[in-house]
Amino acid sequence: MRKSLLLFSTFLFLVFQTMGQDVSITGKVVDVAGEGIPGVNVLIKGTTIGTTTDVSGSYSVSAPGDAILVFTSVGYTKQEIAVNNQTTINITLEEDISELSEVVVTGYRSVKKSDLTSSIAVVDGDNLTQQPIGSVDNLLQGQSPGVLAVSQNGRPGGNAYIRIRGVGSVNASNEPLFIIDGIQMTQSDYNALNPNDIQSISILKDAASTSIYGARASNGVVLITTKSGAAEKGKPTITYKFQFGQKEKIPDNFDMMNKEEKLAYEVATGGMSQATADFVSTSPAYPETDWQDVLLRTGQVQSHDLSLASTTDRAKYFFSLGSYDEEGISVGSNFERLSGRLNLEFKTTDWLTFGNNLTVSQTKERETRDRFNVQNPFYAIYAYNPYESEFQLDANGDFVLDENGDKVYNLTRQGFSISEALRNNPESNERLSAIGGVFARITPIEGLVYTSRVSMNYQIYRREYYIQPNSVLDGYVGDPNAPGIKTDNGYDRSLTTWTNTLEYTFKPMGNHNINVLGGTEYVKSRLEQYSISGKGFPSEDFFTQDNASEITGGFTSIDEWALWSQFLNVNYNFGEKYFVTGSVRRDGSSRFGADNRYGIFYAGSFGWNMTEEGFLNDVSWLEQLKFRASAGTSGNVPTSLYAALGYYNIGNYNNTSASFPGQLENPNLQWEENFNYSVGIDFGLWNNRLSGSFDYYNRDTYNLLFPRPLSQTVGFTSRTENVGKIKNSGIELELNAIVVDQGDFKFNIFGSYSTVKNEVLELDNGGEDIIDGNSGISLLREGLTANTYYLVRYAGVDPDNGDALYYDINGEITNVHSYDDAVALEGKSPLPTYFGNFGFNSSWKGLSLNVNFFYQGGNYIYNYQNEAVLMSDGSNYNINQRKDALNYWKNPGDTGVLPRPDANNDIYDSDRYLQKGDFIRLRNVTLAYSLPKSLIEKAKLSNVEFYVQGTNLLTINPHFTGDPEVGRGSDESNLTTLGEFTLFTYPNTRGYTAGVNVTF
C-alpha cells in the first residue's frame, strides 16, 4: 500500500511539474479553404504574451502546458484551444459574418468596431429599405443616439433636418457632411439616392472621427457605403423588391367649426349680419363643405428594385435599377425617381485593384406652395369656410357653367380658389444627377496601400412655374394686356474631388500594431445658374419663353469655390487592449481672404479594452468593457462664397450700365471652429444579453459666423463677422437587451436617450442682443439658449370687459400690446433638450415583428396656425376657426375664456401662441414573414419575404395643438429655423405599406 501511494505521489509530482513548464508550440492557421491566414493574433489567455501568424499563416509560441491559446483575426470567429502539453496546434478559423458586418467605415479607412476609440454609430442598410421614404436623410430618424433627424415637412421627396450633438452655428450651416463612397453630397442629392443600394451608414459624431474631414465636418459626418458584390464567392445574387402603399395626413386636434357654428361666430364678431347668416344657413348655394376632403387625398406609393451582385477571386460588381413613385396627399403634388447604379472592382494583379462607383438618377417633382398666403392649399384646408363650395352654385344648388360648359370655380371669401390655382398654376422641377468616381489601389509591398480616387457629383436642375393666361392669379398679379406669366430657372452644378491616400499597416514588434494614413484632397465646385421670366402667352398650350410677348426679367451667374487639403491619421494598438489615435488636417478655402485662408484641425483619442486585462478574466458575466476618450477641433465656413470680399454689382441705371457697391469687405473674417471632447464606455454583460454604451460630450463653437447689423450710415445693412461662442453638451445612452433567446423564438428590446444643453457663451456685439431678422420672435443673448423666444407675455383676459391683457416690460398688466414690452423667455427655445427611441424586435421561425418609437421634448413651438384659426380674437372672422374659438368672453365675470372677439381686433404676436413640443410617436411597425427554405429551394430561390409596415401610426402630444414634429414653418416665407414655427407647411403623413423581397 505504501509503495502504491509513493508511486502515485511521484506520478502527480511529475505531472504538475510538467504542467508548470513552458511548451514550444508551432502550428498553422488556415481558413475553410485551407489557405493560410496572415496576421492572426495568437495570445496566451489572460496575458499580453503571444505572437502573430506570418504571411503563410504559420506561428511559433512558448506557453505553459496548462495554458489556453486564443486565436483572433478581423472577420473570423475567435477560437480558444487548450495547450495540454501539445507541441503542434493547427486550427481552422471560420468567417464571422456578424463580425464582418461590424467593420466600420471611418475617415478614409475601415476598422473593426471593437477597435474604435471614437463615437461612431452604424446603421445597417437592411434596416432602411422597407420604409416608403423618398429622401435617404429621413431614414436616419431614431437610428442613433445624439442624432436628431426631423422631417422638414411631409412633401414627397422632401428632406430632413439633421442635427448631430446640437446646434453648432447660428448662421453658418448646421447640416452634417454627407459622403457616399468617398464623394461629397449636397442636400439636393439625398432624394436622388436609392436606399436599396445602401450597405451601411456610419455617423461620425465626435472630434476624433470628424477632424480628419476638417473644415466640412463641424456638424458631424454621415458616411454612406453602397453595396459591392455578393456575400458568397462564385454565387451571383439577384434580388427583386416590390412595395406599394398609401399615405394620409396625420390626424390633428384642429377640430374646425361647422357651417352653423361659423355663421354664429361671424355674427358675434360683427363680421356678418344676422340676416345674411340666416340666408346662408338655408340657401342651397351654400352647402356644408369639408375642405380637407376637397383638397386632400390618399397618397399612393409604389417602388420596384432589381439588383445583381457577384463576387469572384478577381472581381466584385453590383448593378441595380430602381423606380420610386409617390403621389402626394395634396392634389397636384408628386415625386418620381428612376435610378441606376454600377459598382465595379477588379483585382488585375496581386498588387493592383481598380474600380468605380456610379449612380445615375432622374427625379421629377410637382410642387405645391407653402407660402403663408392664399396660394397655399394647407392653409386653405383650415381657412376656407364650411359654407363655401369648391365650385359656384346657383340658387337651386346647381353648378354654374362657363361658355365652354365647364364648372366655374368659387373664389371664396379669400377672393381666391386654391382648386383653380392647383390646376392653372403648375410648379414643377426635374433633376438629373450623376454621382460617381473611379479609383485605383496599389499594394507594392505587404501592408502598404496607395489609393487614388477621382470623383464627380454632377447635377442638372430645371424648374418651371406657370401662371396660365386668364387664371385667377393672373388676374391679380398679371398684365391684362399680356396675360400669362412663366418663370424658368435652373442650374448646372459640378462638385469634383480628387483624393490620394497612402496607408501603411505594420507590427514593429510583439503586440504593437500601427497604422499610418496620409493624404491630400482637392475639391472644386462650380455652379452655373439662370432664370428667365416672360409674360403674354397666347394660350395654356404655348408656354415656352419664345411664345412670350415680352421677356420681363432674367439673369445668369457663375459661382465657384475650392478646398485644398492635406491630412495625416495615425492609429496604434497594443494587443487589442490599448488604442491611441491621432489626426491632423490642413484646409485651405477660397471663401476666406488671403490672410485667413488656411485652417489646421486636429484630434486625438484613446481606448482601453478592459476585458482584455488579466484582473477581469474571472468576471464571467462581463463580456465587454471598453473606455473611450477623445478631443479635437473641426471647422466651418460661411454659407456665402465671398463673405470676406467686397464687391460691386452691375445693373441698369437710367437705361445705362452702372455699378454700385454690393457688399462690404471683411479681410479679417476667420474660420468658425469647434472644440469637442467626449468620454464614453461600451459594455456587454452576460454573454451580451445586455449591451450598450454611454457618452458624455462637450462641443464649443467659437468665432461664430454671423451677419452683424450695421449702422444705416455705413450704407450696408450687415457684414459677415466672427461674433462669439456657443456651447452644446449632453449625454447619450444606448441599451440593448436580449430578453428571450430560446430555439426559434427571439425577443429583444432597445432604447436610447440623448440630451442637449445649448448656451450662448459670448457675443461680440457690445452687450446687445441679436434678434432674428426673419421671424423677429427669437434672439441670441449671452447666457441663454440659442434662438430663445423673444415675445410679449400674455396675461389672460380682463373678466370685466373681455379685453386681452399683457405684461409690460416691468411686469405690470396692461390691455395695450406693444412690441417694446417683448422679453427673452428664458428656458424656452425651439431646440429639443432631450430625444431618443425605444422598441423591440422579435422573431419566431420565419415570422418577425419590429416596433420602434421616437420621442423628443424640452422644446417650444410658436403655433402660428393657432394664431390664425383659433386665437385671432375675431380679426380673422372671414376664415374658418377652431371650435375652441367659441369659448370666448360673453359676460362680465367670465374667466378661463378667450378674449372678446371683434372684427376690428388686430392679431399680435405673444407667448399666448407658444406651446411645449414634447411628444412620443410610434415611428415604425414592421411585420414580416420569410417562406421556409424547404419550400423555396425547389424553385432555386434563397429567400422570399413578405412584409407589411406602418409609419407614424400613433402620436402622444399632451401640450401641442397640431403635429408636434415640426421641421420648417414655411420655406417660401423664409421661416426655416428648425422647429420654431407651424405655418401651414406640407403636413407630415401616416403610411401603410406592403411588399415582397425575392432573392435568387
Sequence and secondary structure as in RCSB ss.txt:
>XXXX:A:sequence
MRKSLLLFSTFLFLVFQTMGQDVSITGKVVDVAGEGIPGVNVLIKGTTIGTTTDVSGSYSVSAPGDAILVFTSVG
YTKQEIAVNNQTTINITLEEDISELSEVVVTGYRSVKKSDLTSSIAVVDGDNLTQQPIGSVDNLLQGQSPGVLAV
SQNGRPGGNAYIRIRGVGSVNASNEPLFIIDGIQMTQSDYNALNPNDIQSISILKDAASTSIYGARASNGVVLIT
TKSGAAEKGKPTITYKFQFGQKEKIPDNFDMMNKEEKLAYEVATGGMSQATADFVSTSPAYPETDWQDVLLRTGQ
VQSHDLSLASTTDRAKYFFSLGSYDEEGISVGSNFERLSGRLNLEFKTTDWLTFGNNLTVSQTKERETRDRFNVQ
NPFYAIYAYNPYESEFQLDANGDFVLDENGDKVYNLTRQGFSISEALRNNPESNERLSAIGGVFARITPIEGLVY
TSRVSMNYQIYRREYYIQPNSVLDGYVGDPNAPGIKTDNGYDRSLTTWTNTLEYTFKPMGNHNINVLGGTEYVKS
RLEQYSISGKGFPSEDFFTQDNASEITGGFTSIDEWALWSQFLNVNYNFGEKYFVTGSVRRDGSSRFGADNRYGI
FYAGSFGWNMTEEGFLNDVSWLEQLKFRASAGTSGNVPTSLYAALGYYNIGNYNNTSASFPGQLENPNLQWEENF
NYSVGIDFGLWNNRLSGSFDYYNRDTYNLLFPRPLSQTVGFTSRTENVGKIKNSGIELELNAIVVDQGDFKFNIF
GSYSTVKNEVLELDNGGEDIIDGNSGISLLREGLTANTYYLVRYAGVDPDNGDALYYDINGEITNVHSYDDAVAL
EGKSPLPTYFGNFGFNSSWKGLSLNVNFFYQGGNYIYNYQNEAVLMSDGSNYNINQRKDALNYWKNPGDTGVLPR
PDANNDIYDSDRYLQKGDFIRLRNVTLAYSLPKSLIEKAKLSNVEFYVQGTNLLTINPHFTGDPEVGRGSDESNL
TTLGEFTLFTYPNTRGYTAGVNVTF
>XXXX:A:secstr
 HHHHHHHHHHHHHHHHHHTSEEEEEEEEE TTS B TT EEEETTSS EEE  TTSEEEEEEETT EEEEE TT
B  EEEE TT SB  EE  B HHHHTTEEE SSSEEEGGG  S EEEEEGGGTTTS  SSGGGGGTTSSTTEEEE
ES S TT  EEEEESS   SSS  S EEEETTEEE GGGGGGS GGGEEEEEEE SHHHHGGGGGG TT EEEEE
E  S SSTT  EEEEEEEEEEEEE   S  B  HHHHHHHHHHHTSS HHHHHHHHH TTS    HHHHHB  EE
EEEEEEEEEEE SSEEEEEEEEEEEEE SBTT EEEEEEEEEEEEEE SSSEEEEEEEEEEEEEEEE   SSSTT
 HHHHHHHS TT  SB B TTS B B TTS B B  TTTT  HHHHHHHS EEEEEEEEEEEEEEEE SSTTEEE
EEEEEEEEEEEEEEEEE TT HHHHHHSBTTB  EEEEEEEEEEEEEEEEEEEEEE SSTTEEEEEEEEEEEEEE
EEEEEEEEEE  SSTT  SGGG SEEEEEEEEEEEEEEEEEEEEEEEEETTTEEEEEEEEEEEETTS GGG EEE
EEEEEEEEEGGGSGGGTT TTEEEEEEEEEEEEEEE  SSTTTT  EEEEEEETTEEEEEEEE   TT   EEEE
EEEEEEEEEETTTTEEEEEEEEEEEEES EEEEE  GGGT SEEEEE EEEEEEEEEEEEEEEEEEETTEEEEEE
EEEEE EEEEEEETTTT  EE TTTSSEEE TTS TTEEEE EEEEE TTT  EEEE TTS EES   GGG EE 
TT  SS SEEEEEEEEEEETTEEEEEEEEEEES EEEEHHHHHHTSSTTTTTTS  BGGGG B  STT  SSB  
  TT      GGGEEE  EEEEEEEEEEEE  HHHHGGGT SEEEEEEEEEEEEEE SS SS S    SBTTTTB
 STTSEE S    EEEEEEEEEEE 
